Amino acid sequence: MLTGLLLGGGFLYWLGLLRAQWLLVLTGAITLLVAMNLLAKAGGIDQLALPGIVLAGLWAFALKQYPIRAWQIIGWTVLVIFLLALGFRVVPYFEPVTLLPPLATEPYAFQSEKLLLMLLVPPMVLMPWSQQSEARFEDRPLLVSGLIILVLTGLIMGLVMAFSDTTPGFPRQAPIHLFYMLAYNLLFTCVLEEAFFRGIVQPALITAFAKRVGSGKAAVLGIGTASILFGLAHIAGGPAFIILATIAGVG
């Protein structure tokens, strides 16, 4: 049940923000809050963290409501430091929770901090973009998006299962585990990393560089610096992974 709430709520919340469909945003947010309650009961979030979670939400909301220069500088600095602390798992009172019993190792467990990151980061980036964008799925956005994701997931799962049967040493995964890994990495890794680096870090760098070198060079320097920082964020994977992540950041 918790797995379904996390993945289903995350999908609705993300899609709603992306498409400016506020009913989907509200439905997804409520679903994720129910999941947060279940995570707390499962030991993933200590009750001592709840006041901090509420404060973080109010802080992020205030950043969008009060465009005062001094407040924006202080507010964004504090928020980014807090988000980085969550991302690097140094904030206390959060513990990983295993959602599928056979996936007992930590890399496949759900990191409770990522639920708070999902609730905080995408709205800071996607809500302004959604309000200005003319792009819409004119006909049934939830159905269209769901079908696209379903088809892509089926193709990826089929390829991985084919490799596991034909390639020596390729890790074997049960379909349910593979689906969880794909959904988890899409919603709680890719979406969060893109929202943070592309939506928060990169624009801030471009703005800072534009004051010194002009808008043309600023875009190149901003994207390049953000990509390097994105690569360094994956330092735990080793030098090769840093290079790969940096190249992916440029793309």
N, C-alpha and C positions, 0 to 999 in steps of 0.2 A: 504493500500500500504506500509506504513512504517513498519507494522508488518511483512509483507512478505519479505521486504528487509533485516530486521534485522535477522530474523530466517533463511532465505535462504542464505544470505551472510555469516552468522556465520557458517552454516553447510558446505558450500563450502570452506571457509577459513580454518576451523578446519580440514576437511577431506584432503584438499590439503597439509597442513603441515604434517599431520599424515602419508600420503602416499608419500610424496615428489613429488607430482604432481603440478608443479609450475604454470601451466595454471589455475588450480583450485584455487591456492593461490591468483593469480592476479585477477581472476574473483571475488572471494569472497571479497578481499580487496577493489576493486572498488565498489562493491555493498554496503559494509559497509560504505565507504566514502560518497556515495550518501545518505545512511541512516543518517549519521552524519549531512549532510547538512539539511536534512528534520527535524532532531531533533533540530537543531539550530533554524530553522524557527518556530518550535512548542514551543520554549521557554525552551527546555531541556538543551541546551548548549549556554551560553552567548558568544557573539563575543569576549569578553575580554579573554576567555579561549583558543581561537584558536592559538595565538602565543605559549602558553604553551604546547598545544597539539603537535605542530610542533617540538618544542624544545625537548619534551619527546621522540618523534620518532627518531630524530637525535641522541639524547643521547644514546638510546638503540642500534641504528645501530652502533654507534662508539664503543660501548662495544664489539661488535663482530668483529670489524675490527682491533682494536689496542690492542693486548694482552700484554700490558706493565703492569708489576706487580703493580706499584703504582697507575696507572690509573684504573686498574681493581678493586682495593680495594676501592678507592674513588668513582668510577663510579657505582659499584654495591651497595655500601652503600646508595648513593643518590637515585638510582633507586628504591631500596627496600622500602626506607622511603616514596617515592612518591607513589608507588603502594599501600602500606598500607594506606596512607592517602586517596587515591581514594577508596579503599575497605571499609574503615570506614566512607566514605562520609563526610570528613572534608575539602575537597578541594572546594573552592568557585566556583561559576559560573556554577554549574551543578544542575539541578532540575529533579525530576521524571516526566515522561510524560505518561499519560494514553493512551494506544493504542486501547483498546476495551472499548467503553463507559460504559457498565454495570460493568466493573471491576474498579470502581472508587476509591477503597481503595488503599492506598499506597503500601501494599505488593504485589499487582498484577499489579502495574504500572511498566513501564520500568525505571530502574535506569540508567540515562544517562552515569554515570561514567563507567558502565560496558562495554559500547561500546569501550571506550578507553583502558580499561583493556584487552578486547578481542584482540585488534589490537597490544598491546604491549607484553603481557605475553606469549601466546603460541609460537610465533616465537622464543623467547629467549630460549625456552626449546626444542621444537620439531624439529627445523631446523637442529641442529647438529645430533640429534638422527636419523632423517629421512635420512640424507646423508650417515650414516653408516649402516643403517638397510638393510637387504636383503629381508625383508618381503614386499610383494606386493600383491595387488589384480590383478592377471595377466590379468583377463578379465573384463573390464568395472568396475573399482572401484567405480565410482559414482553410477551406477545402482545397484551393489551388496550392497553397504552401504545403499543406499536409501531404498532398499527393506527390509533389516534387521531392520532398524529403523522404517519403516512403520509397519512391523509385530509386533515388540515389543510395539510400541505406541498403536496399535490396541488392543493388549492383556491387557495392563495396563489400557487403557480407559474403556475396557469392564469390568474389575474387579472393578474399582472404581465406575462405573455406577451401577454395580450389588450390590455392598455394599450400595450405596446411596439409593437403592430401598428396601433393606432388613434389613439394620441395623439402628435402631433408633439413631438419633443424628448425623449420618454420614453426612458431608456436601454435599449438592447436587450441581452439576456443569453442565452447558450446555456443550455439546461436544466440541464446539469451544473454550470455556474458558479452559476446561481441556487440550485440545491440546496445547494451548498457554502456560499454566503453565508447562506442561511437557517439551516442547521445550525450554522455557526460563530457567528452572532449569538445563536442560542438558547442554546447550551451555554457558549460562552466569552465572552459579553457579558452577556446577560440574567440567566442563572443566577448568574454571579459578582457582578454589581452588586446583585442582589436579596439574595443571601446576605450580602454585606458591609454594605450600608446597612440592610436590614431585620433582619438577624440579629445584627449586631455593633454598628453605630453607633446605631441607633434604640433598642434596649433599654438601652444605656448612658446615653443622654440621658434616657430616661424615668425610669430609676433616680435619676439625678442631680437631675432636676427634682422628683421625688417627695419628696425630703428637704426641699424648700423651699416647695412650693406644694400638696402633696397629690396623691393618685393621679389624681383626675379631670382636673385641669388639666395634670398632668405628661404624660399620654398625648397630649393635644392639642399641647402644646409640643414634646414629643419627636418626634412625627410631623412637625410643621411644620418643626422645625429640621433633621431628617434629610432632608426633602424639599428644603429650601433648599441644603443641602450637596450633595445629589445633583445639583441643577441646576448648582451652581458647578463640580462635577466635569466638566461638559460645556462649560466656558468656551471651549474651542477651537472650538466650533461657532458662536460668536457669541451676542449677546443673545437673539435669538429662540429659539435652541436651548436656552439656559439656562432661559428661561421655560417652554418645552415640557417639558423634563426635570423641572423643579420641579413642574409640574402632574401629570406622570406619577408622580412620587414620592409625591404625596399619595394617588393612587389605589392 
